[in-house]
Amino acid sequence: MLYDRFPVRGNSFRSVKTMPEARVGVDAGGTFTDVVIADGGTAQSLKVPTDAGLGEGLARSRRLVAGSPAVVAGTTWVTNAVLEKKLARTALVTTEGFADVLEIGRQARDDLYDLGRSARVAPPVPRELCFGAAERIGPDGTPLVPLTSKEVERVAAAVRAAGVEAVAVCLLHSYANPEHEARLAAALDDGVALSVSHRVSRERREFERASTTALNAAVIPLIDRYLRAQEEAIADSFPGAPSFVVHSGGGMMTVARARLLPLATVMSGPAAGVAATARLARRFGLARAVSVDMGGTSTDVCLLRDGIPVSARDRRLGGHVVRLPAVAVESIGAGGGSVAWVDDVGALRVGPRSAGAVPGPAAYGRGGVEPTVTDADVLLGLQGGVGGGLELNEELAREACARLGSRLGLSAEEAARATVEVAHAQIERALRLVTVRRGHDLRACTLVAYGGAGPMHAGAVALSAGVERVLVPALSSTFSALGCCLSELAIDDVRTCLARLDQVDWPRVERELEGLVGEIAATLENDRGALRVFRSLELRYRDQNDTLEVGVDGESSPAALRAAFAERHRSEFGYATDEPIEVTAARARVWIDEGTGWAAPAPAPRGDVEVGETVFGPVLRRGAVKLVEGPAVLADALSTVVVWPGQTAHTDEDGNVWLERA
């Protein structure tokens, strides 16, 4: 198995209390803010509109838990700031002669064929705020041009005169030797937000490292304001409670670290759900699983192998390159609140624009008039909340779908059905991106469906794609918030390590790995559980550009890693060769292992088994019936699971619903 746990060797660590027993997980999405309270092995959940603010969700959760639980939050604040171009005025300090690194980039257009748009988005630092320092480090870390004290003073004075809020420092080859960067950082650390490349992204590829470091600097002032507001909201409801933030790798980080590395939170919300999926996949021994998180604004999917999410080496955010460890999530603008519309050539489209929480879908009765996926669901009888949830108005949904149908020559019901089919096609396409495009058989995967809309649509997508089984976890509508509760304090890091994969260079590679692990572990404070680590290497055939990640354990050797790499390469690209293999980077994830505990949902209130009927089928109380044949709708106050014709559903002792082909 690729994934395994190994204790950190040969290190001693500080020991302080990290967590109380109870946790409150908060996932602030585009439409709703979900809150889960995990205490004493059971969990309760609630939803509030995102526009009501974090304070409202925490105030309501205060009634459900005693003491001062740890609050773990997933946030889209940094993502939204970058997408909306709300960046601080930032300067970049780099090696003399390389001040154009952000402008030049990779000399590639964002859209090869659209000549009417700019080749690339504007970099986070304008050219006039890029400063060169007379110094040079070689790729092996050898100083070639020394950095003098006079040059440090000159650069610092020029940056201060520019009147910036933030400064990024990214010198050539500083990943190999950070001495010059550290000296410049010390001279500039006098009140402005500071981002230094060897603390942010310790990899080769100068443009990617500079882009990541500069963008990180540009969002530090904004994340600081958000975290202050978060801490105030937490203090109002839970005085003295510790707080954490979920990072893009699916673990959690301290607020202090989030202030220094805010760009690590760009996948915070989706990563929390993937982290909970990973725990669930390992619990049930699922060799291949795909998380399907369909909320109000988007659908996020991610492949997991042996309970470990596939990771992404870099991604684009608002057109900017971000090279930081993250779960490999594919997102599409198809959620419950996604607006259905007709394009210029008369084709039906769904998303990416969303109706949000206010005014929201027409069925919410809050003034929304545009048809959405939720309105189509209501009209087709796929929605079925049981008491305590949001009341949905079928007539308003019908009127919205009828207006859409009039443009397509369809009835309201036909327009609703077409809207749902388009959404299903988009979700299936995203599933194939993370499986088939990476050499995996989608039909051999288990879909883990959650979010407010995921369990309603995953069954139909599974039938269409030939997937045999769908797992809908308990607390499915607030599963990402549960993932916040289940996150472990973890740090992911990577450093460049250029070597041949052979017996001669192998001792040096092992030293790099262990050195990286030791540095990460030294920053974790722990007396809660064992420190664990997952080691891996990035490998490639000699002179290739792209790499593949291969896990390393105590039994690894160059021969074993060559065989593992060949298997991965054959799976991803369809072939493998006997060419020499190179190591390009060492990776490690170190975390505090708090065991395999799982927060079971609080017992559901008793009541009638059958609570209604829709045009789709009977509405049954979720968990009240162990085995159900489709068509049927399983519902509780916060979630709806649709059992489609040709499927059966059974509920296990933990409240998870398993949908299987009949």
Secondary structure, 3 states (H helix, E strand, C coil): CCCCCEECCCCCCCCCCCCCCCEEEEEECCCEEEEEEEECCEEEEEEEEHHHCHHHHHHHHHCCCCCCCEEEEECCHHHHHHHCCCCCCEEEEEECCCCCHHHHCCCCCCCCCCCCCCCCCCCCCCHHHEEEECCEECCCCCEEECCCHHHHHHHHHHHHHCCCCEEEEECCCCCCCCHHHHHHHHHHCCCCEEEEHHHHCECCCHHHHHHHHHHHHHHHHHHHHHHHHHHHHHHHHCCCCCEEEECCCCCEEEHHHHHHCHHHHCCHHHHHHHHHHHHHHHHHCCCEEEEEEECCCCEEEEEEECCEECEECCEEECCEEECCCEECCEEECCCCCEEEEECCCCCEEEEEEECCCCCCCHHHCCCCCCCEHHHHHHHHCCCCCCCCCCCCCHHHHHHHHHHHHHHHCCCHHHHHHHHHHHHHHHHHHHHHHHCHHHCCCHHHCEEEEECCCHHHHHHHHHHHHCCCEEEECCCHHHHHHHHHHHCCEEEEEEEEEEEECCCCCHHHHHHHHHHHHHHHHHCCCCCCCEEEEEEEEEEEECCCCCCEEEEECCCCCHHHHHHHHHHHHHHHHCCCCCCCEEEEEEEEEEEEECCCCCCEECCCCCCCCEEEECCCCEEEECCCCCEEECCEEEECCCCEEEECCCEEEEECCCCCEEEEEC
